[in-house]
């Protein structure tokens, strides 16, 4: 088989700390797992195998890397022991996800018997519709199911009858957040949602699904909604980057970037580009553009976006966190403080404890000017 030679899109200078080179090698492995026509120009240094296995778990890409074992030149990527480990995790994840799908269909069937056609998004939609390719590729944390707000308590009671246990002792507060605390049975964790987005974004939307555009599907004698292409992409990026404030801290999760690339392959890059453009009216364009830029940069997606200074600053923060892991802890503290500020915007006593400059224009970009000499933007080859 003819393979395309390439160098990593994530280009750090030689002599930098080993964790930067480990991250670079992990990005190479991810891109090769996504495209069997790609191959590193030189065999990867296998002395980093143990660190790569740890970093792959942190970035939730271990099951995806199990694909590499199917390559005819697998030894070019990693040692046999590491490839066997990836393959083992992939096979176990496939079994686990198959079990989760059966549990999901059981829950939907019971909701249908109550007259509810739920909406599935994120991982739950993946299990039924295959948005992210092979069922074994993605590690599933929980199943997110949206029902009409007036039926939330009934849905939670139904889960308890099926043997699900509350993960929090506190009851459900319908005035806070957008979903009930997760409910667990064995390895399956289910979250019942009553909002797709936070209240300020929800608006006056229609349908029991809570979105303006959705389609109803039938699978194994059950009925459910899934998000329209654009809504699915908008919700995915919003949840990943905005809801958890990852763009503030410069956090990166390679599997999230892989999922964005897979969504682009499923729906088409034009859908992603349109969603990013429309995010501007909600004030999220920098977060959306930043995630797309990161996907282009680290996992080889090919989504066209306009140059954005804040998106570039986001990439600089990501690179800095890979060069100096301790910076991620500082960024996490900053992100937590910003969350507290956001939650307590109406409380003058609380807001006065946090510096107003956090909200000033170009604050984050200016903080990074001192690091520009050691941070390297990347180029595709």
N, C-alpha and C positions, 0 to 999 in steps of 0.2 A: 504493500500500500504506500502511495506517495503522501508524505506528510509535509505540511507547510512549516518551514522553520521560522521561529519568531523569538524575539527577546521579550522579557517581561515588560508589561506596560508600566509596572511600578518600578521605577528606576532609582535606586539609591546608590550613592557612591561606594566604592570599595573602602573598607576600613571602618565603616560604621558598625555600631553594636550588632551582635549576632542576631538579636531579636528582630532587627529590621530586615536582615537577610532571610530569616525564617518566614516572616510575613510575605516577603517578595516571592519566595519559593512556594508558599501556600497559594498565593494568587495564581502562579503558573499552573499548579496542579488543578486548581478549580477551573481555569480556562480550558485546560486540556480535557478535563472530564466533561465539559460542556460541548466540546467540538473535537471529534475524533480525527480531524484533519490537522490538528495542531500538535506540535512536538517541540520541546525545548531545543535550542540550538546546541546545547551541551548537556550531558547528563547532570542531574541535580546532585549537589553534595549531600550524600546520605548521612553525614555526621549529624545533620539536623533532624533526622527522622523522629526521634523521641519528642523533640520540641514541637515539630510539625503536628504530631498526633495530638498533643495537648492543645495547641492553638486551633486545630481543626475542630476540636470539641467545643472550644469557647465560641467559635464562629458558626457552630451548628452545621458544618459542611461534611462531617465524617461520612454519613450515608451516601452523599453525592459522590465522594471520592472513591467509593466502592466500584464505580464505573471503570476506573483505571485498570482493574484486574482483567477486563475484557479486551484490553489493547494488546496487539501482537508485539509491541515493544515496551511492555510494562516496566521492565527492568531499567528503562531509561529514566523513569520518574522517581522510583523509590526502591528500597530493599524489599525482598519477598515477604519478610515478616510484617512490614508496615502495610503492604498491599493486602496481605491476608487479613490483617486487623481491620482495614477499611471494608473489605468484602464481608467479614463476619458481622460488623456493625450494620452494614447495609441489609443483609439477609434478616437479621433480628428486627431491624426497623420495619422491614416489609411485613413481617408477621404481626408486629405490634399495630401497624397502621391498618392491616386487614381486620384485626380485632376491633379497632376503633370504629371502622366503617360499619361493622355489624351492630355495635352499640349505638351508633348514630342513627342507623335505619330503624332500630327499635324505638328510640326516643321520638323520631319523626312519626312513626306509625301511631304511637300513643297520642301525640299532639293532633294528628289527623282525626283520631277517634273523638277528640274534644272539639272538632270543627276548626282547628287551627292549621293553616298552611304556613309553616315558619319560613323565615328567610335565613339562608346559610351564607356566611361570608368567611373570608380567610381560609383557615385550614379545613373547616367543615365543607366549604364549597369545593376545595381541592379534592377531597376524598370522593365526592360524587361526580364532579365534572372534569377532574384531571387538569386543572388550570396550570399546574406546575410540572407537567410531564409524568414520569413514572411515580407510582405511589410510594416507592422505596426511597425516593430522593430527599424528601422533606421530613424532618423530625417534627412530629406533632406535639404541641404542648397542651392545647385544650381545644374544645369544640365550641365555637361561638354561634349561638342560635338566637335569632331575633323573633319575638312574638309581640302582638299588640300589648301595649302597656297595661290595659285593663285586665289582661289574662296572665300577667306575670306570676302572681302568687299561685294561681291554679297550676301553671306549668311547673313551678318549683315543688308544689305538693305532689304532682305526678311523678317527678324524679325521685322523691323520697319513697314513694310506693314501689318504685323499681329498684330500691336498695341504695340509692345515692345518699351520701352523707354530706352535711354542710361542712365547709372548710373553715368557717368562722362562726363563733358563738353569737356574735351580734346579728340582730335581725336585718331584714331588707329595708333600706331607707329609699323610698321611691323619689325623694326630692334631691338626692345626691347621686352623682355619677350617671352612668348609662347602662349598667348591668348589675345583676345580683351577684353576691359572692359565689365563687365557683363551688360546684357540688361534685364529689368524687365517689366513684365505685371502682375498686381495684385500680387499674392504670388509667381509667377514663375520667377526665375532668371536663365538666360541662358548665358553660356560662350562659345564663339566660339574659338576653339583652332586651331593653325596651326602647333604646335609642340607637341609631346607627352612629351618630356623632354626638358631641356635647350639645347642650341645650342651645347655645348661641349659634351653632351651625345647623341645627336640626330644621329650624324654620317651620313653615306650614306645609309639610310634605304629605303625600297621599299614600294610599294602599296600606294594608296591615303590615306590609314589609317595611314601611317607613322610608321608602325611596320613590322617586318619581318614575324611574324606569327599572323594571325587573321582569323576569320571565319565570313561568312556572314549569316545573319539570316533573316527570314521573319516573321513578326508579324503584324497582322491586316492590311495586304495589304501594308506594308511598308518594306523597305530593309535597313539593316544597318550592320556594322561590330562590333564585340567585340574583345577584346584582347584574345590571347591565354592564357591558364592557367598560364604559367610561366611569360609572359609579364604582365598579370593582377596583379599578386602578386608583381612582381618587381616594377611596377608603383605605386601600393598602398603604399608599404613600403617607396619607394623613396620619394613620394610626402608627406607622413606623417612625415617622420623623417629627410630627407635631405633637401628638397626644403624649408621647413619652419624652419630648424635648431633646431628642438625640442630636438634632442639628445644632443645639446650643453648645453641647459638650464636645462636639466633634467625635461622637461615638460612631463606630462602624460595625456592622454585622454582615459578613460576607454572604450569608444565606439570604438575607433580605435583598441584597443586590442581585443575587442569582435569581430570586423570585421575580424581581422587576424585569430582568432580562427575559425570563420565561414568559411573563405576561406580554412583553413586547413581541415575542415570537408567536404567541397564541392570538393576540388581538391585533397585532400590527403596530409598528413604531408610530404611525400617524395618530393612533388613539392616545398613546402615551404623550406625544408632543402636544396634542390638543388639550389634554387634562392639565399638563404643566402650564400651558398658556392661560387656561381658565382659572387656575389656582390664584392668579394675580388679584382677582377681585375679592378674594377672601384674605389677602395679605400673606399668603403662604408661598409665593412664587420662589423666594430664595431657598426655602426648605426643600421644595419640590425639585427645583433646578439642581440644588446641591446633591440630592440623592441620585438624580439621573446622571450628573457628572461623575459621581463616585462609581456608579454602575458601569459607565463607559470606561472609566479609568482602571478599575480593579478586576472586573469580570468579563470585559470585552464586549459589552453591549454596544449597539451602534444607533443610538437615539440622538437625533439632531436637537440641540437646544441653543438658544441665544447665549452669548457671553454674559455672565452675571458676576459682578464683583463679590457679592456676598456668597454666591455658590463657590467661587474660587477660594474664598476665605474658609469655607467649610472644608474643602479639600486640604487646605494647608493645616487646619486643626487636626484632621485625620492623620496626615503624614507625621505631624509633630507627635501625636499620641503613639504612633508606631515606633518612632525613633526613641522616645522617652516614655515608657509605660507609666511611670509615676505621674505623668501629666494627666492621664485618664482619671486618676483618683481626685486630683484637684478639680478637673472639669466636672466630675460627678458631684462634688460638693457645690460648685457654682450652679449646676443645673438644679440641684435640690433647693438652693436658695431662691432661684428664679421661680420654681414651682410654688414656693411659699408666698413669694411676692404676688404671683398671678392669682392665687387662691384668696389672698387677703387684700386685694386692691382697694376694697372699700373700707378697710380698717386703717385709719391714719396712724394709730399707735404702732401697728406692725410694719407698715410701709416705711415709716421713718427710720427703722432699724437697718434698712438696706440702701446702699448707695444708688442715687438716681442715675448715675452715669451708666449703670447696666443697661439702661434703655436708650442711651444716646446713640445717634446715628454713627455707624462705623466703629463702635466701641471695640468689637471683637477683631475687626480688621486691623485697627491701630495697635491692639495688644500684640499682634503677631509680627509687626514690622521688625522688631528686634531679632526675630528668628529667621528672617527670610534668607540669610546667608547659608543656613544649614538645612533649609527645607527645599525640596526639589519638586517642581511640577513635572508631570510625566507626559510622554509622547507615545503615540501608537506607531508601531513599526510593522 
